[in-house]
Amino acid sequence: MAIRAKRPQKIQAGQNVRQTLQHMAERTAHAEIPSMDEPSLREMLRDPIMQRLMTSDGITQTQLLSLVAAARIRMRDDRYAD
């Protein structure tokens, strides 16, 4: 009789999300499954190196977030244009 260790709930929750996203991607032609290992945009914007790069380039967080929001809208509109 083998004894199985319980997986931490966080790991199991991540796997559940990934499986759900996989099923959604199979139904959607343009969907890509996001990596569970990559930081979120908010986490990247809090990084001191990213903040220094943005400052040296003269870009504010508001400008970057506006650009990302506009790109999301264009991508959504392009997806439903067909």
TITIMAR-378819 format. One record per residue: residue number from 0; x, y, z of N, C-alpha, C, O in turn. Coordinates in nm, 3 decimals, always signed. Example, Ala and Ser with C-alpha at 12.3 -4.5 7.8 and 13.67 -1.06 7.14 Angstrom:
TITIMAR-378819
0; +1.319; -0.569; +0.780; +1.230; -0.450; +0.780; +1.320; -0.330; +0.780; +1.424; -0.332; +0.846
1; +1.285; -0.225; +0.708; +1.367; -0.106; +0.714; +1.290; +0.003; +0.787; +1.341; +0.114; +0.804
end
This chain:
TITIMAR-378819
0; +0.084; -0.117; +0.000; +0.000; +0.000; +0.000; +0.089; +0.124; +0.000; +0.169; +0.145; +0.092
1; +0.076; +0.207; -0.103; +0.157; +0.326; -0.115; +0.094; +0.441; -0.039; -0.028; +0.457; -0.038
2; +0.177; +0.519; +0.023; +0.130; +0.637; +0.095; +0.157; +0.758; +0.006; +0.270; +0.779; -0.038
3; +0.054; +0.835; -0.019; +0.068; +0.954; -0.103; +0.064; +1.078; -0.017; -0.024; +1.094; +0.067
4; +0.159; +1.166; -0.039; +0.160; +1.294; +0.032; +0.058; +1.387; -0.031; +0.043; +1.390; -0.153
5; -0.009; +1.463; +0.050; -0.105; +1.560; -0.003; -0.029; +1.677; -0.064; +0.070; +1.724; -0.008
6; -0.076; +1.721; -0.178; -0.016; +1.838; -0.241; -0.066; +1.963; -0.170; -0.181; +1.970; -0.127
7; +0.022; +2.060; -0.159; -0.027; +2.186; -0.102; -0.141; +2.241; -0.187; -0.143; +2.222; -0.309
8; -0.233; +2.308; -0.123; -0.351; +2.359; -0.192; -0.315; +2.458; -0.302; -0.382; +2.463; -0.405
9; -0.211; +2.536; -0.281; -0.170; +2.635; -0.380; -0.126; +2.567; -0.509; -0.160; +2.613; -0.618
10; -0.051; +2.460; -0.498; -0.005; +2.387; -0.617; -0.125; +2.327; -0.689; -0.134; +2.335; -0.812
11; -0.215; +2.267; -0.615; -0.334; +2.207; -0.675; -0.420; +2.313; -0.741; -0.475; +2.290; -0.849
12; -0.434; +2.429; -0.679; -0.514; +2.537; -0.737; -0.452; +2.585; -0.868; -0.523; +2.610; -0.965
13; -0.319; +2.597; -0.870; -0.250; +2.636; -0.993; -0.271; +2.536; -1.105; -0.291; +2.575; -1.220
14; -0.267; +2.410; -1.072; -0.290; +2.307; -1.174; -0.434; +2.311; -1.223; -0.459; +2.291; -1.342
15; -0.528; +2.337; -1.134; -0.668; +2.348; -1.176; -0.688; +2.464; -1.272; -0.759; +2.451; -1.372
16; -0.624; +2.578; -1.241; -0.635; +2.694; -1.329; -0.574; +2.662; -1.465; -0.632; +2.693; -1.569
17; -0.457; +2.599; -1.464; -0.389; +2.566; -1.590; -0.475; +2.470; -1.674; -0.483; +2.487; -1.796
18; -0.537; +2.372; -1.613; -0.624; +2.280; -1.687; -0.743; +2.354; -1.745; -0.783; +2.328; -1.859
19; -0.800; +2.444; -1.669; -0.914; +2.523; -1.718; -0.872; +2.607; -1.837; -0.943; +2.613; -1.938
20; -0.756; +2.672; -1.826; -0.707; +2.754; -1.937; -0.677; +2.669; -2.059; -0.698; +2.713; -2.172
21; -0.627; +2.548; -2.037; -0.600; +2.457; -2.149; -0.729; +2.424; -2.222; -0.733; +2.424; -2.345
22; -0.835; +2.395; -2.148; -0.964; +2.365; -2.211; -1.017; +2.485; -2.287; -1.073; +2.471; -2.395
23; -1.000; +2.604; -2.230; -1.044; +2.726; -2.297; -0.964; +2.749; -2.425; -1.020; +2.791; -2.527
24; -0.834; +2.723; -2.421; -0.749; +2.744; -2.538; -0.786; +2.649; -2.650; -0.775; +2.684; -2.768
25; -0.829; +2.530; -2.616; -0.868; +2.433; -2.718; -0.993; +2.480; -2.792; -1.013; +2.444; -2.908
26; -1.075; +2.560; -2.726; -1.197; +2.609; -2.789; -1.176; +2.742; -2.861; -1.257; +2.779; -2.945
27; -1.068; +2.814; -2.830; -1.042; +2.945; -2.888; -0.917; +2.939; -2.974; -0.812; +2.893; -2.929
28; -0.928; +2.985; -3.098; -0.817; +2.974; -3.192; -0.697; +3.058; -3.152; -0.583; +3.015; -3.172
29; -0.717; +3.177; -3.096; -0.606; +3.268; -3.071; -0.558; +3.268; -2.926; -0.468; +3.345; -2.892
30; -0.614; +3.185; -2.843; -0.579; +3.189; -2.701; -0.443; +3.124; -2.677; -0.410; +3.021; -2.736
31; -0.367; +3.186; -2.591; -0.242; +3.129; -2.546; -0.252; +3.111; -2.396; -0.310; +3.194; -2.326
32; -0.195; +3.004; -2.347; -0.199; +2.977; -2.204; -0.089; +3.057; -2.137; +0.028; +3.041; -2.170
33; -0.125; +3.143; -2.042; -0.021; +3.219; -1.974; +0.063; +3.129; -1.885; +0.014; +3.029; -1.831
34; +0.187; +3.163; -1.871; +0.276; +3.088; -1.784; +0.241; +3.117; -1.639; +0.215; +3.232; -1.602
35; +0.242; +3.014; -1.557; +0.215; +3.034; -1.415; +0.342; +3.081; -1.342; +0.336; +3.114; -1.224
36; +0.456; +3.083; -1.413; +0.582; +3.120; -1.352; +0.616; +3.267; -1.372; +0.705; +3.319; -1.305
37; +0.547; +3.335; -1.463; +0.580; +3.473; -1.494; +0.510; +3.568; -1.397; +0.396; +3.544; -1.356
38; +0.580; +3.677; -1.360; +0.517; +3.773; -1.270; +0.407; +3.850; -1.342; +0.408; +3.861; -1.464
39; +0.315; +3.903; -1.266; +0.210; +3.986; -1.324; +0.268; +4.121; -1.362; +0.378; +4.156; -1.321
40; +0.193; +4.197; -1.441; +0.239; +4.330; -1.480; +0.258; +4.418; -1.357; +0.355; +4.494; -1.350
41; +0.168; +4.409; -1.262; +0.181; +4.489; -1.139; +0.310; +4.454; -1.064; +0.378; +4.543; -1.012
42; +0.343; +4.325; -1.058; +0.467; +4.285; -0.991; +0.589; +4.339; -1.065; +0.685; +4.384; -1.002
43; +0.585; +4.334; -1.198; +0.698; +4.385; -1.275; +0.714; +4.535; -1.257; +0.826; +4.585; -1.251
44; +0.603; +4.608; -1.248; +0.610; +4.752; -1.232; +0.660; +4.793; -1.094; +0.710; +4.904; -1.077
45; +0.649; +4.705; -0.997; +0.701; +4.733; -0.862; +0.851; +4.705; -0.851; +0.914; +4.748; -0.755
46; +0.907; +4.635; -0.949; +1.048; +4.600; -0.946; +1.134; +4.725; -0.960; +1.112; +4.805; -1.051
47; +1.232; +4.744; -0.872; +1.316; +4.864; -0.877; +1.392; +4.880; -1.009; +1.411; +4.992; -1.056
48; +1.435; +4.772; -1.067; +1.507; +4.780; -1.195; +1.414; +4.831; -1.304; +1.452; +4.917; -1.383
49; +1.292; +4.779; -1.308; +1.194; +4.825; -1.406; +1.163; +4.972; -1.385; +1.150; +5.047; -1.482
50; +1.150; +5.014; -1.261; +1.122; +5.154; -1.232; +1.236; +5.244; -1.279; +1.212; +5.352; -1.332
51; +1.358; +5.201; -1.260; +1.473; +5.280; -1.305; +1.480; +5.287; -1.457; +1.513; +5.391; -1.514
52; +1.450; +5.174; -1.523; +1.448; +5.173; -1.670; +1.343; +5.270; -1.723; +1.369; +5.347; -1.816
53; +1.225; +5.267; -1.664; +1.118; +5.356; -1.707; +1.157; +5.501; -1.685; +1.131; +5.586; -1.770
54; +1.219; +5.530; -1.570; +1.262; +5.667; -1.541; +1.368; +5.712; -1.641; +1.362; +5.825; -1.690
55; +1.463; +5.625; -1.671; +1.569; +5.664; -1.765; +1.514; +5.684; -1.906; +1.569; +5.762; -1.984
56; +1.404; +5.615; -1.940; +1.341; +5.629; -2.071; +1.236; +5.740; -2.073; +1.181; +5.771; -2.179
57; +1.209; +5.798; -1.958; +1.110; +5.906; -1.951; +0.966; +5.857; -1.964; +0.880; +5.929; -2.014
58; +0.941; +5.735; -1.920; +0.808; +5.674; -1.929; +0.750; +5.665; -1.788; +0.817; +5.620; -1.695
59; +0.625; +5.708; -1.773; +0.559; +5.695; -1.643; +0.476; +5.567; -1.641; +0.443; +5.510; -1.745
60; +0.445; +5.523; -1.522; +0.363; +5.403; -1.508; +0.226; +5.425; -1.569; +0.170; +5.332; -1.629
61; +0.172; +5.543; -1.557; +0.041; +5.574; -1.615; +0.045; +5.562; -1.767; -0.047; +5.508; -1.828
62; +0.151; +5.613; -1.829; +0.164; +5.603; -1.974; +0.171; +5.457; -2.018; +0.107; +5.417; -2.115
63; +0.249; +5.378; -1.946; +0.263; +5.237; -1.982; +0.132; +5.163; -1.966; +0.094; +5.084; -2.053
64; +0.061; +5.187; -1.857; -0.067; +5.119; -1.835; -0.171; +5.162; -1.939; -0.253; +5.080; -1.981
65; -0.168; +5.288; -1.980; -0.258; +5.334; -2.086; -0.229; +5.264; -2.218; -0.321; +5.225; -2.290
66; -0.101; +5.247; -2.249; -0.061; +5.177; -2.370; -0.108; +5.032; -2.368; -0.159; +4.981; -2.468
67; -0.091; +4.966; -2.254; -0.134; +4.826; -2.240; -0.286; +4.816; -2.253; -0.336; +4.725; -2.319
68; -0.359; +4.907; -2.192; -0.506; +4.905; -2.201; -0.551; +4.925; -2.345; -0.643; +4.857; -2.391
69; -0.488; +5.017; -2.417; -0.523; +5.040; -2.557; -0.492; +4.917; -2.643; -0.569; +4.883; -2.733
70; -0.381; +4.852; -2.615; -0.345; +4.731; -2.691; -0.446; +4.619; -2.665; -0.483; +4.546; -2.757
71; -0.490; +4.606; -2.539; -0.590; +4.503; -2.507; -0.720; +4.528; -2.583; -0.782; +4.434; -2.634
72; -0.760; +4.654; -2.591; -0.884; +4.688; -2.663; -0.869; +4.655; -2.811; -0.959; +4.596; -2.872
73; -0.754; +4.692; -2.870; -0.732; +4.662; -3.013; -0.731; +4.512; -3.038; -0.788; +4.465; -3.136
74; -0.667; +4.436; -2.948; -0.663; +4.291; -2.965; -0.803; +4.231; -2.954; -0.839; +4.142; -3.032
75; -0.882; +4.279; -2.859; -1.018; +4.230; -2.843; -1.101; +4.262; -2.966; -1.175; +4.176; -3.015
76; -1.089; +4.384; -3.017; -1.165; +4.425; -3.135; -1.123; +4.347; -3.258; -1.207; +4.308; -3.339
77; -0.992; +4.322; -3.273; -0.942; +4.244; -3.387; -0.993; +4.101; -3.380; -1.021; +4.040; -3.484
78; -1.004; +4.047; -3.262; -1.048; +3.908; -3.244; -1.194; +3.892; -3.291; -1.231; +3.789; -3.347
79; -1.275; +3.996; -3.268; -1.417; +3.987; -3.304; -1.450; +4.052; -3.437; -1.567; +4.059; -3.474
80; -1.349; +4.099; -3.509; -1.372; +4.167; -3.636; -1.414; +4.070; -3.747; -1.481; +4.110; -3.842
81; -1.375; +3.945; -3.735; -1.406; +3.847; -3.842; -1.548; +3.809; -3.847; -1.587; +3.729; -3.931
end
